[in-house]
Structures are given as structure tokens and as C-alpha cells.
Amino acid sequence: MDFAGIASLISLPTERIICSGLKMYVVESKGGAIACMLLALFFLGTWPAIMTLLERRGRLPQHTYLDYTMTNLLAAVIIALTFGEIGSSTPEKPNFIAQLSQDNWPSILFAMAGGVVLSLGNLSTQYAWAFVGLSVTEVITASITVVIGTTLNYFLDDKINRAQILFPGVGCFLIAVCLGSAVHSSNAADNKAKLKGAGYSPTLNGAITNEELRNLEKGTGIIEEAKAGTAEFLLELEKRRAIKVFGKSTIIGLSITFFAGVCFSLFSPAFNLATNDQWHTLKEGVPHLVVYTAFFYFSVSCFMIALILNITFFYLPVLDLPRSSFKAYINDWNGRGWALLAGLLCGCGNGLQFMGGQAAGYAAADAVQALPLVSTFWGILLFGEYQKSSRRTYVLLFGMLFMFIVAVGVLMASSGHRK
């Protein structure tokens, strides 16, 4: 048998896998899109846990976010220069480098707008995690993202997703956000009761007295290696963490969380407009941005906003955080490797989400917003969230997670195929 005969026996997968100088690698099949979504789900649910871990160890969130945003951009550059450069450039599907010189500014601006709102959302959740907890923050923001963003993407994608399946999934997310708020309220009441039982006197907003705070700062009454879920654990955590939450209303945390959710709900529709030009803003004959080029511009604007805001927060900190400086940031190597890893995971996760969305519809790709399933796992495993909580809290937590499991399955089942 000659080489041509051997080659004919090789069955290629349904994706346009690029080899021998063929077309650019683009995920096209429903199965490939779902594989991208599942991998993105793991990445996007893991990086917030790493960021939360660093804040609980006392690292300033301004320092952590700057490290994170650098590798987040690096991930986009790597994806653009690999997947975006595979194969020969064609007029219909130009490679990444070829598109940089084309007159496609309307699409670039949509991509960059998506990066701006994502950066604002990610920056906000850094502070919300401290007030509301990793699990509840992720549940509320993800649910708002799905309820608003998925609806917008459904109409932008010319209804390629099956509405009779898609919108019941959106309803499941809406139920989950209500359950998430109830979990937070119940868990806050549990923590308040624990502090009272330990001899502290929390007020209605969770504050303790000035004398108790002074004792806390001195370490008085804190048991070493306190068990997760105990009052001693909560007090030790408050003494160590970067963002102090005792004495502050939880309304602050919930407000930040809802603001982040609205920001997250807009970045995917903006990216959708950047790659598919549903509003016909490009000149005739100019090809649409391929997903890798759009992701590059998206990540550049995300990086620039993060750089400006976090350096500003060095000198004008929020929420009573201590002042910092660029020099202090450069010298802060405590946990830097973890922060860089978080940015790389988030960048790869976003890229995979967009690759899957371009194939199966961005509404279906919003199934990755079930990332609280992963974040809650890390929250319980790493941070002892919900340990020694009441039965009511556990029931609500189970209900919240169950609704997310149903929701992610339903949204993936609604996947369509872009023509």
C-alpha cells in the first residue's frame, strides 16, 4: 500500500484540525464545543479560589490582581500566536497577524469593551469574596451573567439555540441566585451565633466591640490551629486577612457582588458582536474578527483597565485597605507564583469559552457560568466554608448546587450549530 492509501485510512475528527498548511484551527462540532466548555468550567472555577487564598493569607488584592492580569494577557497572546497562526491565511479566515492590519476597528472596539467590563467585574469580585464568601459571590455573579448575558446572546446568535431548552436553564440559574442569597444570609447568622457563643458581642451588622477588636489584633484569646467553622477560626482569619470585614455591613459585599454580576453579563455579548458583526458595522469585504484576534484585543483592554485601577488603588485604597506603592508591589513576592497561575488559568478558561461559543452559540457557552460548582468545592476544601453551619444552611447549599448542576446540563443541551 502506498502512502496515499495509508493516509486514506486515517479518519479526521469533525473539527477542522489544521495540519499540512490547511485552514486555521476552529472548533466547529457540538462535541468539541462541549469539551471546550467543560475544560473552561474547571479553569474558571479554580482561579478565584487561588485569589481568595492569597487574600486570606494577607496579600493585598491590588498586588495579586496586577500579577494575575499579566499572565491573563499572556494566555491570550499564546493562544493568538498558536491556534490563531496555524495554517495558511485566507481572505475569509485570515490569521491573527494578518488581521492586525485590517480595517476592522468597529469589531475591535466591541472586543475591547468586553474586556473592560470583564476587568471591572473581576476586580470587584476580589473585594466581594471577603465580604460574602467565595461560593455565594460566584453563585450570584454567575446567575446574573446567565439571566442577562445568555438572553442577549440568544438573540444575537439568531436563535440558533433551542429556546424550549435554553430558557428553562436560565430559570434554573435564576433560582440558584435566590438560593445563593439565602445561603449567605443563613451562614452569616450562623457565624454571628458562633461569635456570641465564644463571648464576643456582634452587632446587627456583624461588628464586635472596640475592646474585642484590640484583643483580636493582639491575638488574645485566639486558639492556635483553630478548627474551621469555629468562632476562633473566624477571628483568626479576620486578624490575618488583607480585607477586614468585621464591623462592615454585608450590604457592601452584596452590592459589589451585584455590580460584578452586571459587568460579567455584558462581556460575552460584546465579544459575540466582535466576532460575528450582527450589527453590520464592518465595511463590505472586511472579514469578521476570528475568535483568537478578538480575544487578543479583549485581553489587552482588560489588562489596561486593571493596570490603571490597581495602581490607583495603591495610593487611594478602598475599604480601609493600607496604602501601598509600586515599589512595594515589585518587592512583594509572597504568593506571586499563585497569582500568576490564577491569571493563566483565567485566560485559558476565557479563551476556551469563546472557542466553544463561536461553534455552538455563546448562549450555550454560558454554561461555564456553572463555575460556582468548582469554586464551592475549593471553598469547602481549602477554606472550611460552611463547616459547623446549621442544618438550614446545608439544605440551602445543597439546593443551590443542585440547581447549578441542572442548569449546566440544560444549557449544554441547548447547543446549536453556527452556520
GUGU-777970 format. One record per residue (C-alpha): residue in one letter; chain; z, y, x. Coordinates in steps of 0.2 Angstrom, whole numbers. Each point is the difference from the previous one (the first is absolute). Layout:
BEGIN
   r   c      c3      c2      c1
   A   A       Z       Y       X
...
This chain:
BEGIN
   r   c      c3      c2      c1
   M   A       0       0       0
   D   A      -5      17       7
   F   A      12      15       0
   A   A      -8       7     -16
   G   A       4     -16      -9
   I   A      18       1       7
   A   A       2      18      -6
   S   A      -6      -5     -17
   L   A      15     -11      -2
   I   A      12      14       2
   S   A       6       7     -17
   L   A       5      18       1
   P   A      14       7     -11
   T   A      -4      11     -14
   E   A       5      16      10
   R   A     -14       8      10
   I   A       7      -6      16
   I   A      -8       9      14
   C   A      -7      -9      14
   S   A     -16       1      10
   G   A      -3      18      -4
   L   A      -1      -2     -19
   K   A       8      12     -12
   M   A      17       9       1
   Y   A      15     -11      -5
   V   A       5       4     -18
   V   A      11     -10     -11
   E   A     -10      -4     -15
   S   A       7     -16      -9
   K   A      14       0     -12
   G   A       9     -13      11
   G   A      -1      10      15
   A   A       6      15      -9
   I   A      15      -9      -6
   A   A       4      -6      18
   C   A      -1      18       6
   M   A      12       5     -14
   L   A      13     -14       4
   L   A       0       4      18
   A   A       2      19      -4
   L   A      14      -4     -12
   F   A      10      -8      14
   F   A      -4      14      13
   L   A       4      14     -13
   G   A      16      -8      -5
   T   A       7      -2      17
   W   A      -3      17       9
   P   A      12       9     -12
   A   A      14     -13       5
   I   A      -2       4      18
   M   A       1      19      -3
   T   A      15      -2     -11
   L   A       8     -11      14
   L   A      -2      14      12
   E   A       8      13     -11
   R   A      15     -11      -3
   R   A       2      -1      18
   G   A       1      19       2
   R   A     -18       4       6
   L   A      -6      17      -7
   P   A     -14      -3     -13
   Q   A     -10      14       8
   H   A      -1     -10      16
   T   A      -4     -16      -8
   Y   A     -14       7     -11
   L   A      -8       8      15
   D   A      -1     -16       9
   Y   A      -6      -9     -16
   T   A     -14      12      -3
   M   A      -7      -2      17
   T   A      -3     -19      -1
   N   A      -5       2     -19
   L   A     -15      11       7
   L   A      -3     -13      14
   A   A      -2     -14     -13
   A   A     -14      10      -9
   V   A      -9       4      17
   I   A       1     -19       5
   I   A      -7      -5     -17
   A   A     -14      13       0
   L   A      -5      -5      18
   T   A       0     -18      -4
   F   A      -5      -5     -18
   G   A      -8      17      -2
   E   A     -11      -3      16
   I   A      -5     -18      -2
   G   A     -18      -3      -3
   S   A     -15      12       0
   S   A       1      16      -9
   T   A     -12       2     -15
   P   A      -4      15     -11
   E   A       9      -7     -15
   K   A      15      -6      10
   P   A       2      10      16
   N   A      13      -4      13
   F   A      15      10       3
   I   A      -7      10      15
   A   A     -16       3      -9
   Q   A       9       8     -16
   L   A      10      12      11
   S   A     -15      11       1
   Q   A      -6      -1     -18
   D   A       1      14     -13
   N   A      13      -9     -10
   W   A      14      13      -1
   P   A       4      -1     -18
   S   A       4     -18       2
   I   A      10       3      16
   L   A      10      13     -10
   F   A       5     -12     -13
   A   A       5     -13      13
   M   A      11      13       9
   A   A       8       6     -16
   G   A       5     -18      -3
   G   A       8       0      17
   V   A       9      15      -3
   V   A       9      -6     -16
   L   A       3     -17       8
   S   A       9       9      15
   L   A      10      10     -12
   G   A       5     -15     -10
   N   A       5     -10      15
   L   A      10      14       7
   S   A       9       2     -16
   T   A       5     -18      -1
   Q   A       8       1      17
   Y   A      14      11      -8
   A   A       0      -9     -17
   W   A       4     -17       8
   A   A      17       7       6
   F   A       4       6     -17
   V   A      -7     -13     -12
   G   A      -2     -15      11
   L   A     -15      -9       7
   S   A      -3     -11     -15
   V   A       1      12     -14
   T   A      -9      14       9
   E   A     -15     -12       3
   V   A       1      -7     -18
   I   A      -1      18      -8
   T   A     -13       7      12
   A   A     -11     -16      -2
   S   A       1       0     -19
   I   A      -5      19      -1
   T   A     -14      -3      12
   V   A      -7     -15     -11
   V   A       3       9     -17
   I   A      -9      16       5
   G   A     -11      -6      15
   T   A      -7     -16      -7
   T   A      -5       9     -17
   L   A     -10      13      10
   N   A      -8     -13      11
   Y   A      -5     -11     -15
   F   A     -10      15      -7
   L   A      -7       5      17
   D   A      -6     -18       4
   D   A     -10       0     -16
   K   A      12     -12      -9
   I   A      -5     -15      11
   N   A      17      -7      -2
   R   A       4      -9     -16
   A   A      10      12     -11
   Q   A       8     -14     -11
   I   A       8      -7      16
   L   A       2      16      11
   F   A      10      11     -12
   P   A      13     -14      -5
   G   A       3       0      19
   V   A       3      18       0
   G   A      12      -2     -14
   C   A      10     -12      10
   F   A       1      12      14
   L   A       6      13     -13
   I   A      14     -12      -5
   A   A       4      -3      18
   V   A       3      19       3
   C   A      12       1     -14
   L   A      10     -16       6
   G   A       0       8      17
   S   A       8      15      -6
   A   A      13     -11      -9
   V   A       3     -10      16
   H   A       4      16      10
   S   A      12       7     -14
   S   A       9     -17      -1
   N   A       1      -2      19
   A   A       6      18       2
   A   A      14      -4     -12
   D   A       4     -16       9
   N   A       2      10      17
   K   A      11      13      -9
   A   A      11     -14      -6
   K   A       1      -7      17
   L   A       5      16       8
   K   A      14       3     -13
   G   A       6     -17       3
   A   A       2       3      19
   G   A      11      16      -3
   Y   A     -14      13       0
   S   A      -3      12     -14
   P   A     -18       2      -4
   T   A      -5      14     -12
   L   A     -13      -1     -13
   N   A     -14       3      13
   G   A       7     -13      12
   A   A      10      12      12
   I   A      16      -3       8
   T   A      14      12       5
   N   A      -1      11      15
   E   A      15      -9       8
   E   A      -9     -17      -3
   L   A     -16       7       8
   R   A      10       5      15
   N   A       8     -17       1
   L   A     -18      -7      -1
   E   A      -6      10      14
   K   A      15      -5      11
   G   A      -3     -18      -5
   T   A      17      -2      -8
   G   A       2     -14     -12
   I   A     -17      -8       4
   I   A       0     -18       3
   E   A     -11      -6      15
   E   A     -14     -11      -5
   A   A       2       4     -19
   K   A      -8     -12     -11
   A   A     -15       6     -10
   G   A       4       5     -17
   T   A      18       5       3
   A   A       7      18      -1
   E   A       3       0      19
   F   A     -19      -5       3
   L   A      -5      15     -11
   L   A      11      12      10
   E   A      -5      -7      17
   L   A     -18       3      -5
   E   A       3      18      -5
   K   A       8       3      17
   R   A     -14      -7      10
   R   A     -16       5     -10
   A   A     -10      15       3
   I   A      -1       7     -18
   K   A      17       2      -8
   V   A       0      -4     -18
   F   A      19       1      -5
   G   A       3      16     -10
   K   A     -18       2      -5
   S   A      -7      -3     -18
   T   A     -11     -15      -2
   I   A     -11      11     -10
   I   A      -6       7      17
   G   A      -6     -17       5
   L   A      -8      -4     -17
   S   A      -9      16       0
   I   A      -7      -3      18
   T   A      -5     -17      -6
   F   A     -10       6     -15
   F   A      -9      13      10
   A   A      -5     -14      13
   G   A      -6     -11     -14
   V   A     -11      14      -7
   C   A      -7       3      18
   F   A      -4     -19       2
   S   A      -8       0     -17
   L   A     -14      12       6
   F   A      -5      -7      18
   S   A      -9     -15      -6
   P   A     -11       9     -13
   A   A      -4      13      13
   F   A      -5     -13      12
   N   A     -11      -8     -14
   L   A      -9      16      -2
   A   A      -3       1      18
   T   A      -8     -17       2
   N   A     -10       0     -17
   D   A      -4      18      -4
   Q   A       2      -2     -19
   W   A      -1      19      -2
   H   A     -17       1      10
   T   A       6      13      12
   L   A     -11      -7      15
   K   A     -17       7       2
   E   A     -15     -12      -4
   G   A      -3     -13      13
   V   A      17       2       8
   P   A       8     -18       0
   H   A      18      -2      -6
   L   A      14      -1      12
   V   A       3     -18       5
   V   A      18      -5      -2
   Y   A       4       0      18
   T   A      -7      18       3
   A   A      10       6     -16
   F   A      16      -8       7
   F   A      -2       8      17
   Y   A      -1      18      -8
   F   A      14      -5     -13
   S   A      11      -5      15
   V   A      -4      16      10
   S   A       6      11     -14
   C   A      15     -11      -3
   F   A       5       2      19
   M   A      -3      19       0
   I   A      11       3     -15
   A   A      14     -11       7
   L   A      -1       9      17
   I   A       2      17      -8
   L   A      14      -4     -12
   N   A      10     -11      12
   I   A       0      13      14
   T   A       5      13     -13
   F   A      14     -11      -5
   F   A       6      -1      18
   Y   A       5      18      -1
   L   A       2       2     -19
   P   A       8     -16      -5
   V   A       3      -5     -19
   L   A      14      -9      -8
   D   A      13       5      13
   L   A      -8      -9      14
   P   A       4       6      18
   R   A     -13      11       8
   S   A     -11      -8      13
   S   A     -14       6      12
   F   A     -16      -7       7
   K   A       9      -4      17
   A   A      13     -10      -9
   Y   A     -13      -9      -9
   I   A      -9      -5      16
   N   A      16      -6       8
   D   A       5     -10     -15
   W   A      -5     -18       4
   N   A      13      -8     -12
   G   A     -10     -11     -12
   R   A     -17       8       5
   G   A      -8     -17       2
   W   A       5      -4     -18
   A   A      -7      16      -7
   L   A     -16      -2       9
   L   A      -1     -18      -7
   A   A       3       7     -18
   G   A     -15      12       2
   L   A     -11     -13       6
   L   A       4     -12     -15
   C   A      -2      15     -12
   G   A     -17       4       7
   C   A      -6     -18      -1
   G   A       7      -2     -17
   N   A      -9      16      -7
   G   A     -16      -5       9
   L   A       0     -18      -8
   Q   A       4       8     -17
   F   A     -15      11       1
   M   A     -11     -14       6
   G   A       5     -11     -15
   G   A      -1      15     -12
   Q   A     -18       4       5
   A   A      -5     -18      -4
   A   A      10      -4     -16
   G   A       4      17      -7
   Y   A      14      12       6
   A   A       9      -3     -17
   A   A       2     -18       4
   A   A       5       4      19
   D   A      15       9      -7
   A   A       8     -17      -2
   V   A       6       4      18
   Q   A      12      11      -9
   A   A      10     -15      -3
   L   A       7       3      18
   P   A      18       2      -7
   L   A       0     -19      -1
   V   A      -1       0      19
   S   A      11      15       3
   T   A      14      -7     -11
   F   A      -1     -16      10
   W   A       3      10      16
   G   A      13      11      -9
   I   A      11     -14      -5
   L   A      -3     -10      17
   L   A       2      15      12
   F   A      11      12      -9
   G   A      11     -10     -12
   E   A      -7      10     -15
   Y   A       8      -6     -17
   Q   A      13     -12       9
   K   A      16      -1     -10
   S   A      -8      10     -14
   S   A       4      -3     -19
   R   A      -9     -13     -11
   R   A      -9      14      -9
   T   A      -8       6      16
   Y   A      -6     -17       5
   V   A      -7      -3     -18
   L   A      -9      16       1
   L   A      -6      -3      18
   F   A      -7     -17      -5
   G   A      -9       8     -15
   M   A      -8      13      11
   L   A      -6     -12      13
   F   A      -7     -12     -14
   M   A     -10      14      -7
   F   A      -7       4      17
   I   A      -5     -18       2
   V   A      -9       0     -17
   A   A      -8      17       4
   V   A      -8      -5      16
   G   A      -7     -15      -7
   V   A      -7       9     -15
   L   A      -8      14      11
   M   A      -8     -13      12
   A   A      -7      -9     -15
   S   A      -9      15      -6
   S   A     -10       2      16
   G   A     -18       3      -3
   H   A     -15       2      11
   R   A      -8      16       6
   K   A     -19       0      -2
